[in-house]
Amino acid sequence: MKCPKCKSENVSVDLVQVEGKTKKHGNGLGGHINNTARGLTAICTLGMSNLVWKKSKGNEKTKFKNKTVCICQNCGHTWNA
C-alpha cells in the first residue's frame, strides 16, 4: 500500500473505534416480581433484607463500530482504507 501524498510504502493500518451505541433492556415480568417480593420482605424485616437482596436492574448491551485507517509513517497523512 502506498501513501497518496508522498508515495511512500511505509504505511501502517489500524482499526479505530468510531462510535458506540448502548441499548438498555427492561427487567421483564420476573424482575418486577422479584422487586415486589424484595419490597414486601424489606417491610417485614424493617429493611434489613435489603443488605443482602439487591434490586433487579435491566441489561445493557453496547455495540461499537470500527473503521480501518491508514497512517503514513513518513509524512503523517491519514486516510480511510
PyMOL CGO cylinders between C-alpha atoms (Angstrom):
from pymol import cmd
from pymol.cgo import CYLINDER

trace = [
    CYLINDER, 0.00, 0.00, 0.00, 1.33, 3.46, -0.91, 0.3, 1, 1, 1, 1, 1, 1,
    CYLINDER, 1.33, 3.46, -0.91, 0.67, 6.85, 0.64, 0.3, 1, 1, 1, 1, 1, 1,
    CYLINDER, 0.67, 6.85, 0.64, -1.32, 9.03, -1.81, 0.3, 1, 1, 1, 1, 1, 1,
    CYLINDER, -1.32, 9.03, -1.81, 0.53, 12.14, -0.64, 0.3, 1, 1, 1, 1, 1, 1,
    CYLINDER, 0.53, 12.14, -0.64, 4.24, 11.19, -0.59, 0.3, 1, 1, 1, 1, 1, 1,
    CYLINDER, 4.24, 11.19, -0.59, 4.09, 7.80, -2.40, 0.3, 1, 1, 1, 1, 1, 1,
    CYLINDER, 4.09, 7.80, -2.40, 5.95, 6.08, 0.48, 0.3, 1, 1, 1, 1, 1, 1,
    CYLINDER, 5.95, 6.08, 0.48, 5.31, 2.41, 1.24, 0.3, 1, 1, 1, 1, 1, 1,
    CYLINDER, 5.31, 2.41, 1.24, 5.99, 2.88, 4.98, 0.3, 1, 1, 1, 1, 1, 1,
    CYLINDER, 5.99, 2.88, 4.98, 2.29, 2.71, 5.93, 0.3, 1, 1, 1, 1, 1, 1,
    CYLINDER, 2.29, 2.71, 5.93, 0.58, 1.21, 8.99, 0.3, 1, 1, 1, 1, 1, 1,
    CYLINDER, 0.58, 1.21, 8.99, -3.04, 0.09, 9.04, 0.3, 1, 1, 1, 1, 1, 1,
    CYLINDER, -3.04, 0.09, 9.04, -5.07, 0.39, 12.27, 0.3, 1, 1, 1, 1, 1, 1,
    CYLINDER, -5.07, 0.39, 12.27, -8.61, -0.32, 13.43, 0.3, 1, 1, 1, 1, 1, 1,
    CYLINDER, -8.61, -0.32, 13.43, -10.17, 2.68, 15.19, 0.3, 1, 1, 1, 1, 1, 1,
    CYLINDER, -10.17, 2.68, 15.19, -13.45, 2.72, 17.17, 0.3, 1, 1, 1, 1, 1, 1,
    CYLINDER, -13.45, 2.72, 17.17, -15.68, 5.32, 15.55, 0.3, 1, 1, 1, 1, 1, 1,
    CYLINDER, -15.68, 5.32, 15.55, -18.88, 5.17, 17.59, 0.3, 1, 1, 1, 1, 1, 1,
    CYLINDER, -18.88, 5.17, 17.59, -20.67, 3.11, 20.20, 0.3, 1, 1, 1, 1, 1, 1,
    CYLINDER, -20.67, 3.11, 20.20, -24.34, 2.63, 20.98, 0.3, 1, 1, 1, 1, 1, 1,
    CYLINDER, -24.34, 2.63, 20.98, -25.75, 1.32, 24.25, 0.3, 1, 1, 1, 1, 1, 1,
    CYLINDER, -25.75, 1.32, 24.25, -29.15, -0.35, 24.33, 0.3, 1, 1, 1, 1, 1, 1,
    CYLINDER, -29.15, -0.35, 24.33, -30.89, -0.83, 27.66, 0.3, 1, 1, 1, 1, 1, 1,
    CYLINDER, -30.89, -0.83, 27.66, -33.43, -3.61, 28.16, 0.3, 1, 1, 1, 1, 1, 1,
    CYLINDER, -33.43, -3.61, 28.16, -36.00, -3.68, 30.96, 0.3, 1, 1, 1, 1, 1, 1,
    CYLINDER, -36.00, -3.68, 30.96, -36.49, -6.14, 33.79, 0.3, 1, 1, 1, 1, 1, 1,
    CYLINDER, -36.49, -6.14, 33.79, -39.33, -8.17, 32.34, 0.3, 1, 1, 1, 1, 1, 1,
    CYLINDER, -39.33, -8.17, 32.34, -42.03, -9.87, 34.41, 0.3, 1, 1, 1, 1, 1, 1,
    CYLINDER, -42.03, -9.87, 34.41, -39.61, -11.91, 36.52, 0.3, 1, 1, 1, 1, 1, 1,
    CYLINDER, -39.61, -11.91, 36.52, -37.64, -8.82, 37.52, 0.3, 1, 1, 1, 1, 1, 1,
    CYLINDER, -37.64, -8.82, 37.52, -40.79, -6.94, 38.56, 0.3, 1, 1, 1, 1, 1, 1,
    CYLINDER, -40.79, -6.94, 38.56, -41.98, -9.88, 40.66, 0.3, 1, 1, 1, 1, 1, 1,
    CYLINDER, -41.98, -9.88, 40.66, -38.52, -10.08, 42.26, 0.3, 1, 1, 1, 1, 1, 1,
    CYLINDER, -38.52, -10.08, 42.26, -38.57, -6.36, 43.11, 0.3, 1, 1, 1, 1, 1, 1,
    CYLINDER, -38.57, -6.36, 43.11, -42.10, -6.63, 44.57, 0.3, 1, 1, 1, 1, 1, 1,
    CYLINDER, -42.10, -6.63, 44.57, -41.12, -9.61, 46.75, 0.3, 1, 1, 1, 1, 1, 1,
    CYLINDER, -41.12, -9.61, 46.75, -37.99, -7.77, 47.82, 0.3, 1, 1, 1, 1, 1, 1,
    CYLINDER, -37.99, -7.77, 47.82, -40.05, -4.75, 48.87, 0.3, 1, 1, 1, 1, 1, 1,
    CYLINDER, -40.05, -4.75, 48.87, -42.50, -6.82, 50.89, 0.3, 1, 1, 1, 1, 1, 1,
    CYLINDER, -42.50, -6.82, 50.89, -39.67, -8.68, 52.60, 0.3, 1, 1, 1, 1, 1, 1,
    CYLINDER, -39.67, -8.68, 52.60, -37.97, -5.38, 53.39, 0.3, 1, 1, 1, 1, 1, 1,
    CYLINDER, -37.97, -5.38, 53.39, -41.14, -4.11, 55.12, 0.3, 1, 1, 1, 1, 1, 1,
    CYLINDER, -41.14, -4.11, 55.12, -41.34, -7.27, 57.23, 0.3, 1, 1, 1, 1, 1, 1,
    CYLINDER, -41.34, -7.27, 57.23, -37.66, -7.20, 58.24, 0.3, 1, 1, 1, 1, 1, 1,
    CYLINDER, -37.66, -7.20, 58.24, -37.51, -3.40, 58.73, 0.3, 1, 1, 1, 1, 1, 1,
    CYLINDER, -37.51, -3.40, 58.73, -35.16, -3.02, 55.76, 0.3, 1, 1, 1, 1, 1, 1,
    CYLINDER, -35.16, -3.02, 55.76, -32.51, -5.48, 56.93, 0.3, 1, 1, 1, 1, 1, 1,
    CYLINDER, -32.51, -5.48, 56.93, -33.14, -7.82, 53.96, 0.3, 1, 1, 1, 1, 1, 1,
    CYLINDER, -33.14, -7.82, 53.96, -32.03, -5.06, 51.56, 0.3, 1, 1, 1, 1, 1, 1,
    CYLINDER, -32.03, -5.06, 51.56, -28.47, -5.52, 52.76, 0.3, 1, 1, 1, 1, 1, 1,
    CYLINDER, -28.47, -5.52, 52.76, -28.42, -8.97, 51.12, 0.3, 1, 1, 1, 1, 1, 1,
    CYLINDER, -28.42, -8.97, 51.12, -31.13, -8.96, 48.45, 0.3, 1, 1, 1, 1, 1, 1,
    CYLINDER, -31.13, -8.96, 48.45, -30.37, -6.48, 45.68, 0.3, 1, 1, 1, 1, 1, 1,
    CYLINDER, -30.37, -6.48, 45.68, -32.80, -4.82, 43.30, 0.3, 1, 1, 1, 1, 1, 1,
    CYLINDER, -32.80, -4.82, 43.30, -33.18, -6.25, 39.77, 0.3, 1, 1, 1, 1, 1, 1,
    CYLINDER, -33.18, -6.25, 39.77, -31.93, -3.88, 37.11, 0.3, 1, 1, 1, 1, 1, 1,
    CYLINDER, -31.93, -3.88, 37.11, -32.17, -4.14, 33.35, 0.3, 1, 1, 1, 1, 1, 1,
    CYLINDER, -32.17, -4.14, 33.35, -29.45, -5.29, 31.00, 0.3, 1, 1, 1, 1, 1, 1,
    CYLINDER, -29.45, -5.29, 31.00, -27.22, -3.07, 28.88, 0.3, 1, 1, 1, 1, 1, 1,
    CYLINDER, -27.22, -3.07, 28.88, -25.61, -4.09, 25.62, 0.3, 1, 1, 1, 1, 1, 1,
    CYLINDER, -25.61, -4.09, 25.62, -23.02, -1.93, 23.86, 0.3, 1, 1, 1, 1, 1, 1,
    CYLINDER, -23.02, -1.93, 23.86, -22.05, -2.23, 20.19, 0.3, 1, 1, 1, 1, 1, 1,
    CYLINDER, -22.05, -2.23, 20.19, -19.03, -0.50, 18.67, 0.3, 1, 1, 1, 1, 1, 1,
    CYLINDER, -19.03, -0.50, 18.67, -18.38, 0.38, 15.03, 0.3, 1, 1, 1, 1, 1, 1,
    CYLINDER, -18.38, 0.38, 15.03, -14.79, 0.06, 13.83, 0.3, 1, 1, 1, 1, 1, 1,
    CYLINDER, -14.79, 0.06, 13.83, -13.12, 1.81, 10.92, 0.3, 1, 1, 1, 1, 1, 1,
    CYLINDER, -13.12, 1.81, 10.92, -9.87, 0.94, 9.11, 0.3, 1, 1, 1, 1, 1, 1,
    CYLINDER, -9.87, 0.94, 9.11, -7.46, 3.88, 8.94, 0.3, 1, 1, 1, 1, 1, 1,
    CYLINDER, -7.46, 3.88, 8.94, -4.10, 4.01, 7.16, 0.3, 1, 1, 1, 1, 1, 1,
    CYLINDER, -4.10, 4.01, 7.16, -1.29, 6.20, 8.54, 0.3, 1, 1, 1, 1, 1, 1,
    CYLINDER, -1.29, 6.20, 8.54, 1.86, 7.10, 6.62, 0.3, 1, 1, 1, 1, 1, 1,
    CYLINDER, 1.86, 7.10, 6.62, 4.91, 6.79, 8.88, 0.3, 1, 1, 1, 1, 1, 1,
    CYLINDER, 4.91, 6.79, 8.88, 6.92, 9.32, 6.83, 0.3, 1, 1, 1, 1, 1, 1,
    CYLINDER, 6.92, 9.32, 6.83, 4.58, 12.29, 6.36, 0.3, 1, 1, 1, 1, 1, 1,
    CYLINDER, 4.58, 12.29, 6.36, 1.80, 11.51, 8.87, 0.3, 1, 1, 1, 1, 1, 1,
    CYLINDER, 1.80, 11.51, 8.87, -1.00, 11.59, 6.29, 0.3, 1, 1, 1, 1, 1, 1,
    CYLINDER, -1.00, 11.59, 6.29, -4.11, 9.57, 7.26, 0.3, 1, 1, 1, 1, 1, 1,
    CYLINDER, -4.11, 9.57, 7.26, -6.85, 8.14, 5.02, 0.3, 1, 1, 1, 1, 1, 1,
    CYLINDER, -6.85, 8.14, 5.02, -9.60, 5.53, 5.12, 0.3, 1, 1, 1, 1, 1, 1,
    CYLINDER, -9.60, 5.53, 5.12, -8.81, 2.13, 3.63, 0.3, 1, 1, 1, 1, 1, 1,
]
cmd.load_cgo(trace, "trace")
